[in-house]
Amino acid sequence: MEARLRLLFLNVGHAYDHWFMLIFATAVIAMEREFGLAYGELMTLATPAFLIFGFGAIPAGWLGDRWSREGMMVVFFLGIGAACLLMGFADGPVAMATALFVVGVFAAIYHPVGIAMVAESGPRTSLGRRLGINGVWGNMGVAGAALVSAALVDTAGWRAAFVLPGVLSLLTGLAYIAFLWRHGGAPRARIHTAASERMRPGWPRVLAVVAVATIMVSLQFNATTVAMPKVLEERLVAVITSTAGIGLVATVIYATAAFAQIAVGMALDRFPVRPLLMAIAAGQVLAMSVAALSHGWPMVFAGGLVMVLVFAQVPIGSTLVARYVPQHIRARVYGLQFLLVLGVGGIAVPLVGALHGLGGFFAMFVALAVTGAVTALAGAAMPRPGEEVAAPA
């Protein structure tokens, strides 16, 4: 029961992290009218927040490794909740930019610290499953952000879209403190004594594969999630004519595909990583190729297959870090991985526009098929079954 509650707090934190970072993207529609600022001007206010969301992961991971991961999660819940309250009472551009920046500072804590805690919150035999489930919670935070924020904006105004989630996070933080007070933190001795551990043999090769796979899947994930509504609009023009219908199809595809992370996570607990990664990457090449040529209802199937295989790769990198990196530096490595994800994600959006201008979405899917091939080649460099050496979970 204690372990399940600990994981529940960590999973809820992942959903909060993505949800709270995306509130502004929906609330900004109502804020345009109140402040008399253009959409572009308002969105610029969030730029520092997203920068610190990525770069702040490095010091957050260091503090998690050197001080206390449980303490950092308390800071996360209370800090991001207070920052949302601050944003809810902002009265001008400077106050909004400051409050959003503070939201980004505390949001930066989760990925390096929370994911490292998920990795250590159970036996190694269920590591992949835990990380897969945690990934789905994060994706549900993304999927639900627009829906919940829009509902709050429509019923109670844009300030409520920040204040109510802020209060919820503060209450969650207090509940987490009570949980830690009653049950204590995760065993710290394992992390502190792990300082004498070294990276396992073969780690440069494995982390190089993680880096390449992370870059490729980040390009795929950001390109496909950004482009999918427009892809469906163009390719389903003969069968769906409403924007709401396109949005519904895209949402169903995203929400359904996200659960592929759990299936792959469970597979990672039972099978070697190398063939799994290569099979998923090869599937990406095939799915992207089919999507490049599909129109009408076949495009829905192809788009769903693309998203399933993109989501399927997500837990692999986190699992490899947990297996090969000692606990005392693991949060910092997760921080670097997350920074890499955000950096590559920023490239993906303009890349979609450029490729669409060159050859429509056919060109985009062909380019993404190439990224799948690169991942498959990187996967071939992984240690073969029987050669894998893992760090203690």
N, C-alpha and C positions, 0 to 999 in steps of 0.2 A: 504493500500500500504506500509506504514512504517513497519508494523508488518511482511509483506511478505518479504520485503527486509532484515529485521533483520534475519529472519529465513534462507533466502537464503545465507547470509554471514556465518551463523553458519553451515549450511549443507555443503557448499563448504569447510569450514574449516575442517570438518570431513573427507571429501574425500582427501584433502591435507595431513592430518595427516597420514593416512595409506599409501597413495601414496609415500610420501617423505621418510617414514621409510623403504620402500621396493625398492627404486631406486637402492641401492647398490647391492641388491641380483641379479639384472639383469646385471647391469653395470660391476660387478666383472668379468664376462666372458671375456670382452675386456681388463680389467685391468691386468689380468694374463699375457698377452703378453707384455704389456708396462713395467711393473715393474719386470717381471721375478720371480714372487712369485707364489707359489702353491695356489690352490683354498682354501684349509684349512687355510693356513697362512693369506690370505686376509680376510676370513670370521671371523677370530679371532679378527681382528681390530674392527669389529662391535659389539663385545660382550659388552663393556662398554656402548655403545649407547642404546642397548636394556635393559640393567639393569637400567639405569637412566630413560628410557622411562616409566618403571613401578614405581620405587621408587620415582621418581620426581613428580609423581601425588599427593603425600601427601602434600609437601610444596606448590605445585601449587594450590591445592584446598584450603589450608589455606589462601594463598594470595588472591584468588578469593573471599573468604568469608570475609576477614578482610579489604582488600584494595578496589579492583574494578574488577568485572568480565569483564566489557567492556575494561578496561585498560589491563587486562591480555590477552584478545583476540587480542588487538592491538600488544602487545608484541609477541604473538604467530605468527601472520602473518609476521611481520617484522623480528622477530628473526629467524624463521625457513627458511625464504627466504634468509636472509644474510648467514645463516649457509650452505645452499646449494651452494651459490656462493663460500664460503670458500672452500667447498669440491671440487668444480669444478676447483679450482686453486691449489689443493694439489699436492705436488711434491715428496712425499715419504710416507712410512708407518706411521711415527710419525704424519705428517701433516694430513693424512687421518684419523687416529684414533681420533685425536683431533677434526677435523671437524665433523666427524660422532657423536662424543660425544655431541658436541654442537647442532647438529640436534636433538638428543635424548632429550636434556634438554628442548628445546622449544616444541618438539612434546609432551612432558609429560603434557603440559598445557591443551591440548584440552579436554580430556575425563572428568576430574573433573569440569572444568570451562564451556566448551561449552555445555555439556549435561545439566548441571544445568541451563544454560541460555535458552536452548530449553524448558525445563520444565516450566520456568516462562514467556515464550514469547507468552502467549495466555491463553484463558480460560481453566479451568480444564476439561470442557466437551470434549475438543479435545486433551488432554494431550497424550493419548496413540497413537493417529494418528501422532502427531508431532514427538514423539520419534521413532515410526516405520519408518517414512519417513527419519528421520535423520540416523537411522541405515542402511537403504538402501544406502544412500550416502556414508557412511563409507565403506560398502561392495563393492560399485562400485570403490572406491579408491583402494581397494585391488585388485579387478579384473582387473582394468585398469593399475595398476602399471607396470606389466610385459610387457603388450602390448605397452604402450606409451614409456617406458624406452627402450625397445628393438628397437622400430622404431627410436628413437633419437640416440641410439648407432650406428645403422646401417647407418644412413644418415649423422650424424654430429660428431660422436665420443662419448666416455663415458662422457667427460666433459660437453658436451651439455645436457646430460641427467640430470645433476644437475643444470647447470647454467640457462637453460630456465625455468624450474619449479621454481627456486629461484626468477627469475625476475617476474614471474607470481604472486608469493606469495607477493612480495614487492608491486606490483601494486595493488593487492587485499587489502593489508593492508592500503595503501594510500586511496583507495576508501572507506574502512571501517571508517577511520578517518574522511573523508569528510562526510560520512553518520552520524556519531556521532555528528559532528560539527553542522550539519543542523537539525538533529532530536533529539539529546540528547540521553543519555543512557536509558536503561530500568529503571523503577521507583526504585530508590535506597531506598526510605523511607520504602518500604515494607520489604526490607531485613534488614535494620538497626533496625527498630522497632520490627522486628521478634526476636531480641535477647532476648526479654522477654518471648518468647514462649518456651514451653517445648515439649519434645517428647510426642506423643499422647498415650493414654492408649492402651496397647497391643503391643507396639512397640518392646519389646524384642522378642516376638514370631514371629512377622512379619519379623524382620531383621534376625532372625535365619533361617527362611524359605528362605529369599533372599540369605543368605550365602550358604546354602545347594544347592539351585537351581543353583546358580552361579557356584559352584564347579562342579556340575554334567553336566551342559550345556557346560561349558568350556572344560571339558574332551571330551564330545561328539563333539563339534565344531572343536577342534583342531585335534582330532583323525580322524574324517571323512574327513575334508578338506585335511589333509596330505595324508591319505591313499586312497582316492577315485580314483585317476588316476591308482594306482597299482591294486586296487580292480577291476576296469573296464578292465585293461589289462589281468588279470587272468580270470575273469568271462566272458569276451566277446571274448576270443581267437578264437572262431569258427566263429565270425561274423565281427569283426573289427581287422585288422592286423597291421595298421599303427599307429605310435605314434601320428601323427597329428590328426588322427581320434579319438583316445582316448582322446586327449587333448580337442578337440572340444566338445565331449559329456560331459566331466567334466565341461567345461566352461559354457555350456548351463544349466547344472544342477545347478551350483552355482548361476548363474545370475538369473535364473527363481525362484529358491527357496528363494532368498533374499527378494523378494517382499512379502513373507508370513509375514514379520514384519509389513507391512502396514495393512494387513487384521487383524492381531491380535491386533495391536495398536487401530484400529477402534473398534474392539470387546471389548477391555478393557474400552473404553469410554462408552459402553452401558451395559455391563454385569459384574457381580461380578468376582473378580480375582480367587477365590478358585476353582470353577468348571472349569474355563478355563485352569488353570494350571494343574489340575488333568487330564483333558481330553487330553491335549497336551502330558503330560508325559505318559499316558496310550497308546496314539498313537505311541509314541517313542518305547515303549516296543514291540508293534505289528510290527512296521516297521523294527526295528532292527532284530527281529526274522525272518521276511520274507526275509530280505537281507542276513541273515546268510545262507539261503538255496537256494538262487536264482542264476541262471546262464543264460547266453545269454541275449536276449532282456528283459526278466523279471527283470534282474538285473538293467537295466536302470530305469525301473519303480520303483523298490524297492529303488534304490539309490536316485532317485528324491524325493520319499516320505520321506526317512530318512532326507534329507537335508531340505525339507520344514518344517518338524516338529522340527528340531534342530533350524533353523532360527526363527521359530514361537515363541520359548520360550524367545528369546533374549530381546525383549522390556519389558517383564514382570517385571524383577528385577528393571530396571530403573524407571518404572512407580510406583512400590511400594515404592521405595526410595522417589520419588517426592511426593507421597501421605502421607507418614508417618513421614518424616523428615522435621523439620522446615527449612526455607530458609537460616537462618544465619549459619547453619553448613552443608548444603546439599552438597556443592562442596567437602568438606572433606570426606563425606561418599561416594560420587561417586569416589573419589580418592582411598579410601580403596577397593571399589568394583573392580575397574580397576586393582589395584595391585594384588588382589586375582585372577582375570581372567588370568593375565600374569603368575603368579606363577604356577597355575594349568596347564596352557598351556604348560609350560616347561616340566611337567611330562608326558603329553599326548604323545609326540613324541617317547620317548624311550619305553613307554608302548605299543604303536602300534607294535614296533619291537619285543618286548618280547612276546606279545600275538600271533603275526604271527608265531614266531618260535615255539610256543607251539602247536598251532592247526590251523594255517592259519587264514584267515579272518573270518572264522566261529567263532573262539574263540574271535576275536575282537568284532564282532557284538553281541555275547552272553553277553560279559562283558558290552557293552554299553547298552544292554537291561536292565541289572541290574541297571545301573545309572538312566534310565528312571523310574524304579520301585521305587528307592530311592526318586526321585523327586516327584512322585505321593504321597508317604507316607508323605513327607514334606508338600506338598500342602494340605493334609488332616488336618494339624495343623493350617492352615490359619483361620482367623475369618470367620464365616459363613456369608452369605448375611444378612445384617441388623445389624451385629456386627461391621462392618468396620468403623473405625474412621480415618479421613484423616486430614493431615496438609494442610493449605491453599497452593494452587499452586501459 
